């Protein structure tokens, strides 16, 4: 293999792996993508079933602040998003013939709203660039060296001058991201934080009378707090607890609480005094009157009805600060994404493993998390772009 065409192996055929393969192939590398499943992009397709949220239009500083994780280098996300941020994501989609649009929420979607057409064109582009795909190849061994030697479950072996690991987290394991790589890397001396559910529902014990009315109903225009963290958005009452964007944003704060709980402000546009004033003439049936005068949703009315109310002031306090104790998150297999993974201290600024020169990590394998809204996919693409450029430089020196 000549330095004009370095060899790069990408382990994992999800969004991060495919993006890393694309960047490396565009630079002239000979790229092979290995995946344990029969086809690539399986989690990408699942994520796109309800509309593929590619990225978000908010200001760069705010965008970068959405990413969190212990030990994350200061300014790292702001830096990497200048290399491949929302504008580059839209240009990338346009290059595949996929036009995008910005929703009123600021989220950016493909016009077709589906992942399958985009994935088909993406794979076609990669094949045209010379990328090879080796399916049903579950990674089982790595012997560092020049080149690196890789082993797979079907007893095949491959060599590459640089390796990019993009095996995902541990959510939706049926798509291939089962987190089994954590023990593998730890055996190689790489420190990893345990993988835990992020962007997931949380469980609580609803009384049956609440579920009868509220199950499956949304709670809109809320302020939801957990410790010092505050989220603005919506919740959905489920048979097991709460789902929705507001509680997804609070995952890290809830996991840090010894007794997790959320405090819901059902009427954030009104002060306690204003709510009481709307009930000035009420002397009985406080909850029934509040439903009309405060315009409470059916779900909010049911939750506030968990106890009897003898005065408007107490009911208003509850409406502004309704504490719901939570017993824990839903299983990681149900989560939209996971937190935890390779510790930042193990990586250099190019996302190379310091203990394994020439081996890079991208996507959800790294210990970061972000809310839904386009940040997850953008994070995978941005880290993959950075890792691929680092891999190219490393392979050229091998």
N, C-alpha and C positions, 0 to 999 in steps of 0.2 A: 504494500500500500504506500503510495507516495504522499508527501506532505501537501500536494495539490488537491488530493481527494482523501482527506482523513476519514477514518471509519468511526461512526457513532452508533451505539446501540441504545435504543430507548426501551425501557421496560415499563409497559403500561400503555394501553391504547385509549385512554380517556382524553378529555379536552387538553389537559396539561401535556400529556405524552404526544398527542398529535400536533399541538402547537410547537413543541420542542423539535419534533421531527421536521416540521415545515421550515423553521428557522435554519436548522442545520443543513437541510437539503438545498434551500435557496442559496446558501453560501458555498455550495459545491461539495458538501460531504456525502459520503456513501452511508446512507442511513437505513437501519433495519429496526422496525417496531416489533417487539415481542409482547404477546398478550396471552393470558391463560384461558380466555374465552374464545369461542369460534368466530367472533366478529368484534370490531372496535366500536367505541362510542356508545356503549350500552347505557351508562349512567347519563350521558349527554341526552340520549333519547328520552329517558325517563323524566329528566328535568324539563324537557321541552313539551311534555304532554299538555300542560296547562298554559302554554305560551312561553316561548324561550326568551327569558330576560337576559339580554347580552351584557348590559352595563347600565350606567346611570349618568345623568347629565349634571349632577351637582358640582359645585366649585371644587377645584383640585385639593385645597387644604381640607375641606370637609370630607371629601372622598377618601383621602389618605387616612383620616382619623377613624374611619370605620373599621380598620384592621387592628386587632389586638392580639396579645399573646405574651407570656412571660419571657423576659430577656430579649424582646424584639429591639434591634438597634434603632436608636433615635433617628428619625428622618428617612429610614430605609424605604418605607412605602412611598413617600413623596418622591423619592429619587427614582424608584423602579417604574412608577406610573408616568414619569416623564418620558421613559423609553417606550412603554406600550400602555397607553391609557385609553380613556373612552373614545377619543377622536380616532386613534389608531384601530380600535376595535371596529368602529363603524367603517373605516376605510378597508379593513380586512374583509368584512362581510360584503362590501360593495365589490371588492375584487373577485368574489365568488358569484357575482350577479345577484346578490341578496340585498335589497334595499331595506333600510331601517327607518323607524319612526319613533318619536319621543311622545310618550303618554303624558297625561296631565300630572301624573305623579312624579315625572322626571325620569322614569324608567325607560330604557330604550330596548325595543324589540325588532325582530325582523318583520317585514310587512306580512309575510305568510304566517307568522306566529308559530311555526312548527320547526322542530329540530331536524326531522328526517331529510327534507330537501337540502338543507345546508350541509348536513353530514355527508350526503351522497356526493355533492360537488366538492367538498373538502377532500374526501378520500380520492376522488378522481384527480384532483390537483396534485395530491401527494404522489400518486402512482406516476403521473406525468413527470414529476420531478425525480423519479427514480427510486422513491422510497419503497423498500421491500416490507411485506407484512408476513410475520410468522405467527399464525394463530395456534391456539391450543398448546402454547409454550408457557407453562407456569414456572417462573423463576425459582430456582432452588439453590444455586451456588454462585459464589463470586470469588475468584482468585485474583487479587490485585496484581498488576504487573504492567509490562509494556510489550504486548497489549494485555488488557484485562481479559480474563477467561471467565465465561458465563456458562452455568449449567442449568438445565431445565428438566421438568418432571418426565418428559418423554425420552430422557437419556441423551438428548442432543446437546451439543456444545457449540458455543460461538465465541469469537474473539473480537474486541474492538479497542481502539485507542482511547476512546472516551465513552463513559456510560452515563445516561440520564435516567434516574429513577423517578417514575411518575405513577405510583401505584395507588394513589388516592388515600382516603381515610378509611372509615369503617362503617359508614352509612350505606344503606342499600347493598348489602353484601352479595345479593343475588346477581348484581351486575359485575361482580369481580373485585370490588373494593372491600375486602374483608379484614384488612388490617393485620394479616398474618406476617407481614414483613417486619413488624415491630420487633418481635423476638429474634428474627433473622439478623437485623441490624445491631441489636443489643449484643448478640453473640460475637459480632465483629468489633465490639467496643464502642458503639455509637449510642450516646445517651438519648433517650426518647421519653417524653411525657406520655402517660397513659392516654389512649384515645377515649374520648367521652362524647356523649351526644350534644350537639349544638344545633341551633335552629330547630328546636323540637318542642312538642307539647309537654306540659307538666301535669302531674296527677294531683287530684284533690277529691275528697269524698263529698260529692253533692248529695243533699237530701233528695229523695225521690220526687218530692213535690216541685223542686227546682228543675230537675231533668224533664218532668212531664211537660213543662212549659218552655224551657229554655234550650233543651238539647238541639244542637244543629243551628241555633240562631246566633247571628252576629251581634257583637257589642261594638258600636262605632263611635268614633270621635272621642277617644279616651286618653287620659293621662294615666300611665301605669308606672308605679315605682317599685323598686326592689333595693333596699338599702339606700345608698346615695345615688343610684342610677335611675334615670327617668326615660321612659319610652312613650312616644305619641303614636297612636295608631288604633288598630282593631284587635279584638279577641273573638274567638269562637268557643261557645260552650259545647263540650263533648261529654259523652257518658263517663269518661275517665278523668276529665279535668278541663284544661284550657289549651287551645291552640291559637295561632295567629301571629302576625308580624310583631305586635307589641311585646309578647312574651318571648318571642325568638330573640329580640334585641337584648333582653335581660338575662340571657342564659348564663353568661360569665358571672354576673352579680349574684344570681340565684345559687349557682354552684358554690359560691364562696360563703354563703350564709349557713350557719349551723342549723337553723330552723327556717328553711326557705318559705317566703311568703311574698305576695304582691299586694300593693295598696292601690285600689282603683279609684280614680276620680271620674265618676260618670258624667259630671257636668262641668268640665274645665272652663267653659266660657262664663260661668257664673260663680260669684263668691258665695260663701256660706250665708252671709247676710242677705244677698239677693234672693237666694232660694227660700229663706225664711219669709222674706217679704211677700213672695208670690203665694205663700200659704197663710197670709195674715188673718183671713176670716175663717179658717178651718178650725173646728173644735173636735172633730172625730173623723174616723176613716182617713187617717193621714196618708197612708200609702196609696189608697185609691185616688185621693185628690192629687197626690204628688205625680202619679202617672199621667194625669191630664195636664196639670199646671206646669210640670217640669218637662213634659213630653218625654217620659221615660219609655225606652223600648220594652218589649215583652220580656226579653231576657234580663235586662236590668231590674225591671219590676219584680221578677221572680227571685232574683238574688237578694234584693233588699227586703223581700218578704220572708226571709228566713227567721225573722223574729217580729214580734208585735211592737208597734210604735205608739207611744202615748203623747208625744209632742212633736211639733214640726222641727224644732231646733235639733233634736237628737237625730231625727231622720235625715236632716240636711247634712249633719256631720258625717253620718254613714255614707251618704251619697258622694261626699267629697273625699272620703278616706275609708273605703270599704276594704278591710284586710281579709285576704283569703289565704289560709295556710295551705302549703303544698307539701306533698309527701315525697316527691322526687320527679326526675325527668322520665319521659317515655324511653323505651329501649333504644339503644343506638342504631339498631337495624332499621328503625322507623324514621330516624332523624333525617333532615334534609342534608346536613353536613356534620362533620365531627371536629372537635378541638383536640389538641394534643398532637404528638408526633415528634419529629426530629427537633431537638433543642437548637435554638439559634446559635448557642456557643459552639456547636459542632460544625458550623458553616462559615465559610468566608463570604465576602460581599458578592461573589459570583455564584453563590449557592453550591460551592464545592465542599464536600466533606473533608475537613482538614486532615483527618486520620486516613483517608483513602484518596489521595491525589488522583485526579482524573475521573472521579465519580461525583456526580451532581444530583441534586434533589429538587423537584419542582411540585407545585400544586399543594393539595391537602396533606401530603406527607409531612410538611413543615408545620411547626407548632404555631399556627395562626388561626384566627376565626374572624368571621364577618357576618353581618346580617344578610338576609335575603334582599333582593332589590337590584341585582346585577353585580354586586360586589364579589360574590363567590366566583363566578365565571371569569370576571375581570382579573381577580387575584390569581387564578390558575393560569391564564394567558400571560400575565405580566411576569410571574415567576418562571414560567416555562421559557419565555423569551430571554430572560436574564441567564438562566441555566444553560440554554442552548448556545448562547454566545460565549459563555465561559468554557463550555465543552469544546467548542470549535478551536478556541485558543489553546486549550490543553492538548487536544488531539494533534494540532499542527506542530507542537513541540515534542510530541512523543517519538 
